[in-house]
Amino acid sequence: MKLSQFRFDLPLNLIAQNPAKKREDSRMMVVHRKTGNIENKNFRDILEYFDDKDVFVVNNTKVFPARMYGRKEKTGAKIEVFLLRELNKPNRLWDVIVDPARKIRVGNKLYFGENDELVAEVIDNTTSRGRTIRFLWDGTDEEFRQMLEFLGETPLPKYIKRKPDEEDKERYQTVYAKHEGAVAAPTAGLHFSRELIKRLEIKGIRFAEITLHTGLGTFRPIEVEDLSKHKMDAEYYRIEDSACQIVNKAKTTGHRICSIGTTTMRAIESSFTAEKLLKPSEGWTNHFIHPPYEFSIADSLVTNFHLPKTSLLIMTCAFAGYDLAMEAYKKAIKDKYRFFSYGDAMLVI
């Protein structure tokens, strides 16, 4: 398929700028693959579609405060530094994106905080905007982490046109977030409150946790018309044996497996056996799912409404079927669903 088949016109006023008052208060569009039927529901109604011994697979990655603002030595120019991942813990080396990049060269020092609490040195260029930096820090690892927490801010996507506040620290994070490493939230999971999870568990639904640390590559624009030529950035994932046992027991006994989010789907589709059972693994995946594609593990998907021409929309079309997914998006715009990270949900079953 071609990239141009995944474009649509999105009114800017449908991009959610704030989360719903309560997590499960989001709206939910339910898309039935077999019948083509599309329903308008609320997220808490997800209880109606699953039964005892069905499994929800969730991504327990935790977002860290990845966006920092520093000053360049001598000139004092304001520089945004977006932390992507830690490359070397003992040496405090980080892979980052800087903006404006043209001002930042190897050897420059950057100062963070009102009293220069943190200093970093640029030691390499990686891409046009990418740099490797070394934080100059003499304290302990724990103190360093606390300083990043103090100086960094919640990395809300750029299409949210406001400064992050205290509420975002909690709401741009799933209630089951555990393992720090993501620079973007696995947004399908943001709709689950602890109360809703408890009600699902009482109904007999089981939760299996995997980890995939969402990177900015997930949102990087696709620049090739022929989708088979697009290369995804690799992201770290981990699937433990305990999750595999929960998923495989449900699969072999005929129960449903629902992937909560495209990040979860990418992880589980990166690690399965010839019998189409989930297998434990850990590593890096750059798996790009586009139509036509045969899914091996999950038979249902919860996802948010995504930007045109993105890998997230393309995966949704691969799962729901291109025509049905694009029809659902047309209806979502007509019915004024809220889009993107803080927006509404779609359940594809």
KEDREN-87851 format. One record per residue (C-alpha): residue in one letter; x, y, z. Coordinates in nm, 2 decimals. Example, Ala and Ser with C-alpha at 12.3 -4.5 7.8 and 13.67 -1.06 7.14 Angstrom:
> A,1.23,-0.45,0.78
> S,1.37,-0.11,0.71
! end
This chain:
> M,0.00,0.00,0.00
> K,0.10,0.36,-0.05
> L,0.15,0.63,0.22
> S,-0.09,0.87,0.04
> Q,-0.38,0.62,0.11
> F,-0.35,0.71,0.48
> R,-0.41,1.08,0.46
> F,-0.73,1.25,0.58
> D,-0.83,1.60,0.68
> L,-0.84,1.65,1.06
> P,-1.00,1.96,1.20
> L,-0.75,2.10,1.46
> N,-1.02,2.16,1.72
> L,-1.05,1.78,1.75
> I,-0.70,1.74,1.89
> A,-0.75,1.69,2.27
> Q,-0.56,1.95,2.47
> N,-0.65,1.80,2.81
> P,-0.75,1.46,2.94
> A,-1.11,1.36,3.02
> K,-1.22,1.45,3.37
> K,-1.20,1.08,3.47
> R,-0.99,0.83,3.28
> E,-1.28,0.59,3.19
> D,-1.51,0.89,3.09
> S,-1.35,0.90,2.75
> R,-1.57,0.80,2.46
> M,-1.51,0.47,2.28
> M,-1.59,0.38,1.93
> V,-1.64,0.00,1.89
> V,-1.55,-0.13,1.54
> H,-1.68,-0.49,1.46
> R,-1.45,-0.64,1.20
> K,-1.69,-0.93,1.10
> T,-2.00,-0.72,1.05
> G,-1.86,-0.38,0.97
> N,-2.09,-0.24,1.25
> I,-1.96,0.07,1.43
> E,-2.10,0.18,1.77
> N,-2.05,0.49,1.99
> K,-1.99,0.40,2.35
> N,-1.80,0.51,2.66
> F,-1.47,0.36,2.76
> R,-1.62,0.21,3.08
> D,-1.85,0.00,2.85
> I,-1.55,-0.21,2.76
> L,-1.68,-0.45,3.03
> E,-1.96,-0.55,2.80
> Y,-1.73,-0.69,2.53
> F,-1.51,-0.93,2.73
> D,-1.57,-1.23,2.96
> D,-1.42,-1.45,3.22
> K,-1.07,-1.58,3.13
> D,-1.02,-1.32,2.85
> V,-0.68,-1.14,2.86
> F,-0.58,-0.78,2.83
> V,-0.21,-0.74,2.74
> V,-0.08,-0.40,2.86
> N,0.24,-0.21,2.83
> N,0.38,-0.12,3.17
> T,0.64,0.13,3.05
> K,0.68,0.45,3.25
> V,0.73,0.79,3.10
> F,1.02,0.99,3.24
> P,1.04,1.37,3.24
> A,1.23,1.38,2.91
> R,1.20,1.75,2.80
> M,1.46,1.98,2.96
> Y,1.55,2.35,2.89
> G,1.91,2.45,2.92
> R,2.13,2.75,2.83
> K,2.43,2.74,2.60
> E,2.76,2.85,2.75
> K,2.88,3.20,2.68
> T,2.58,3.31,2.46
> G,2.31,3.20,2.71
> A,2.09,3.09,2.42
> K,1.79,2.89,2.53
> I,1.81,2.52,2.41
> E,1.55,2.25,2.44
> V,1.70,1.91,2.51
> F,1.48,1.61,2.47
> L,1.63,1.30,2.64
> L,1.57,0.99,2.42
> R,1.76,0.72,2.61
> E,2.05,0.65,2.84
> L,2.34,0.51,2.64
> N,2.59,0.45,2.93
> K,2.49,0.48,3.29
> P,2.83,0.50,3.46
> N,2.94,0.78,3.22
> R,2.60,0.95,3.21
> L,2.59,0.94,2.83
> W,2.25,1.02,2.67
> D,2.11,1.02,2.32
> V,1.92,1.35,2.29
> I,1.75,1.58,2.04
> V,1.84,1.95,2.06
> D,1.64,2.25,1.93
> P,1.76,2.47,1.77
> A,2.02,2.22,1.65
> R,2.23,2.46,1.44
> K,2.36,2.63,1.75
> I,2.48,2.32,1.92
> R,2.82,2.18,1.83
> V,3.05,1.91,1.97
> G,3.24,2.05,2.27
> N,2.96,2.30,2.37
> K,2.85,2.30,2.74
> L,2.48,2.33,2.84
> Y,2.37,2.45,3.17
> F,2.04,2.35,3.33
> G,1.85,2.50,3.63
> E,1.84,2.85,3.77
> N,2.17,2.80,3.95
> D,2.33,2.57,3.70
> E,2.25,2.26,3.90
> L,2.33,2.04,3.61
> V,2.59,2.07,3.33
> A,2.62,1.86,3.02
> E,2.88,1.85,2.74
> V,2.80,1.77,2.38
> I,3.04,1.49,2.27
> D,2.89,1.37,1.93
> N,2.65,1.45,1.65
> T,2.42,1.16,1.56
> T,2.16,1.31,1.32
> S,2.08,1.66,1.20
> R,1.91,1.73,1.54
> G,2.05,1.44,1.74
> R,2.34,1.47,1.98
> T,2.52,1.25,2.24
> I,2.57,1.44,2.56
> R,2.75,1.36,2.88
> F,2.61,1.49,3.21
> L,2.89,1.61,3.44
> W,2.76,1.49,3.78
> D,2.96,1.38,4.08
> G,2.67,1.26,4.30
> T,2.50,0.92,4.32
> D,2.27,0.77,4.06
> E,1.97,0.83,4.28
> E,2.06,1.20,4.32
> F,2.11,1.23,3.94
> R,1.77,1.08,3.88
> Q,1.62,1.32,4.13
> M,1.78,1.61,3.95
> L,1.64,1.50,3.61
> E,1.30,1.47,3.78
> F,1.34,1.82,3.92
> L,1.46,1.99,3.60
> G,1.27,1.78,3.34
> E,0.91,1.82,3.24
> T,0.64,1.58,3.12
> P,0.71,1.53,2.75
> L,0.37,1.62,2.62
> P,0.35,1.59,2.24
> K,0.40,1.92,2.05
> Y,0.04,1.92,1.92
> I,-0.07,1.98,2.28
> K,-0.04,2.36,2.27
> R,0.01,2.43,2.64
> K,0.27,2.39,2.91
> P,0.26,2.07,3.11
> D,0.12,2.11,3.47
> E,0.11,1.90,3.78
> E,-0.19,1.70,3.67
> D,0.00,1.58,3.36
> K,0.26,1.41,3.58
> E,-0.01,1.17,3.68
> R,-0.24,1.17,3.37
> Y,0.02,1.13,3.10
> Q,0.11,0.79,3.27
> T,-0.09,0.47,3.29
> V,-0.20,0.36,3.64
> Y,0.00,0.04,3.59
> A,0.33,0.21,3.48
> K,0.63,0.04,3.64
> H,0.95,0.04,3.43
> E,1.09,0.39,3.34
> G,1.21,0.44,2.99
> A,0.94,0.58,2.76
> V,0.94,0.93,2.61
> A,0.58,0.90,2.51
> A,0.29,0.74,2.70
> P,0.13,0.42,2.56
> T,-0.19,0.62,2.53
> A,-0.45,0.34,2.49
> G,-0.38,0.25,2.85
> L,-0.45,0.60,2.98
> H,-0.82,0.52,2.98
> F,-0.79,0.26,3.25
> S,-0.85,0.37,3.61
> R,-0.77,0.15,3.91
> E,-1.15,0.11,3.97
> L,-1.21,0.00,3.61
> I,-0.93,-0.25,3.63
> K,-1.07,-0.39,3.95
> R,-1.42,-0.43,3.79
> L,-1.26,-0.61,3.49
> E,-1.07,-0.84,3.73
> I,-1.39,-0.92,3.92
> K,-1.55,-1.02,3.59
> G,-1.26,-1.27,3.55
> I,-1.05,-1.08,3.29
> R,-0.68,-1.12,3.34
> F,-0.40,-0.87,3.28
> A,-0.07,-0.97,3.12
> E,0.21,-0.70,3.14
> I,0.48,-0.65,2.88
> T,0.72,-0.36,2.84
> L,0.80,-0.16,2.53
> H,0.97,0.18,2.59
> T,0.81,0.41,2.34
> G,1.06,0.63,2.16
> L,1.01,0.93,1.93
> G,1.05,0.70,1.63
> T,0.69,0.59,1.68
> F,0.59,0.94,1.58
> R,0.86,1.01,1.32
> P,0.70,1.11,0.98
> I,0.70,0.84,0.72
> E,0.88,0.99,0.42
> V,0.85,0.71,0.16
> E,0.54,0.65,-0.05
> D,0.61,0.27,-0.07
> L,0.55,0.15,0.29
> S,0.77,-0.16,0.24
> K,1.07,0.07,0.23
> H,1.00,0.25,0.56
> K,1.24,0.17,0.85
> M,1.11,0.21,1.20
> D,1.34,0.32,1.48
> A,1.42,0.03,1.71
> E,1.26,0.03,2.06
> Y,1.35,-0.18,2.36
> Y,1.10,-0.44,2.47
> R,1.07,-0.72,2.72
> I,0.82,-1.01,2.75
> E,0.85,-1.23,3.05
> D,0.75,-1.59,3.09
> S,0.47,-1.50,3.34
> A,0.29,-1.29,3.07
> C,0.34,-1.56,2.81
> Q,0.17,-1.82,3.04
> I,-0.14,-1.60,3.09
> V,-0.17,-1.52,2.72
> N,-0.10,-1.87,2.59
> K,-0.34,-2.04,2.84
> A,-0.62,-1.81,2.71
> K,-0.53,-1.87,2.35
> T,-0.52,-2.25,2.38
> T,-0.86,-2.25,2.56
> G,-1.03,-2.03,2.31
> H,-1.05,-1.70,2.50
> R,-0.99,-1.35,2.37
> I,-0.66,-1.17,2.37
> C,-0.69,-0.79,2.36
> S,-0.39,-0.58,2.29
> I,-0.41,-0.25,2.48
> G,-0.24,-0.02,2.23
> T,-0.02,-0.03,1.93
> T,0.30,-0.04,2.13
> T,0.18,-0.36,2.30
> M,0.08,-0.50,1.96
> R,0.43,-0.43,1.82
> A,0.60,-0.60,2.11
> I,0.39,-0.92,2.10
> E,0.41,-0.94,1.72
> S,0.79,-0.94,1.76
> S,0.80,-1.26,1.97
> F,0.58,-1.56,1.89
> T,0.64,-1.93,1.81
> A,0.55,-2.13,1.50
> E,0.23,-2.23,1.68
> K,0.14,-1.86,1.72
> L,0.20,-1.86,2.09
> L,0.37,-1.58,2.28
> K,0.73,-1.65,2.37
> P,0.95,-1.48,2.63
> S,1.21,-1.24,2.49
> E,1.40,-0.92,2.54
> G,1.57,-0.69,2.30
> W,1.51,-0.43,2.03
> T,1.23,-0.43,1.78
> N,1.18,-0.22,1.47
> H,0.88,-0.42,1.35
> F,0.67,-0.21,1.12
> I,0.32,-0.35,1.07
> H,0.13,-0.24,0.76
> P,-0.14,-0.40,0.54
> P,-0.16,-0.67,0.44
> Y,-0.05,-0.84,0.76
> E,-0.16,-1.15,0.95
> F,-0.17,-1.10,1.33
> S,-0.05,-1.39,1.55
> I,-0.14,-1.32,1.91
> A,-0.42,-1.06,1.97
> D,-0.77,-1.08,1.82
> S,-0.88,-0.74,1.95
> L,-0.72,-0.40,1.99
> V,-0.77,-0.08,2.20
> T,-0.61,0.22,2.04
> N,-0.66,0.60,2.03
> F,-0.73,0.81,1.72
> H,-0.40,0.89,1.54
> L,-0.25,1.14,1.31
> P,-0.28,1.09,0.93
> K,0.00,0.90,0.76
> T,0.16,0.76,1.08
> S,0.27,0.41,1.16
> L,0.00,0.40,1.43
> L,-0.29,0.47,1.19
> I,-0.13,0.22,0.94
> M,-0.12,-0.06,1.20
> T,-0.48,0.01,1.30
> C,-0.58,-0.02,0.93
> A,-0.38,-0.35,0.91
> F,-0.58,-0.49,1.20
> A,-0.93,-0.35,1.13
> G,-0.91,-0.37,0.75
> Y,-0.83,-0.06,0.55
> D,-1.18,0.03,0.43
> L,-1.34,-0.02,0.77
> A,-1.08,0.17,0.96
> M,-1.09,0.47,0.73
> E,-1.47,0.46,0.75
> A,-1.44,0.46,1.13
> Y,-1.21,0.76,1.11
> K,-1.46,0.95,0.89
> K,-1.73,0.88,1.14
> A,-1.50,0.98,1.43
> I,-1.45,1.33,1.27
> K,-1.82,1.36,1.20
> D,-1.91,1.26,1.55
> K,-1.64,1.49,1.70
> Y,-1.43,1.23,1.88
> R,-1.12,1.37,2.05
> F,-0.79,1.27,1.88
> F,-0.44,1.17,1.99
> S,-0.28,1.12,2.33
> Y,-0.55,1.27,2.55
> G,-0.83,1.18,2.31
> D,-1.09,0.91,2.29
> A,-1.05,0.53,2.23
> M,-1.13,0.29,1.96
> L,-1.20,-0.08,2.03
> V,-1.15,-0.31,1.73
> I,-1.30,-0.66,1.78
! end
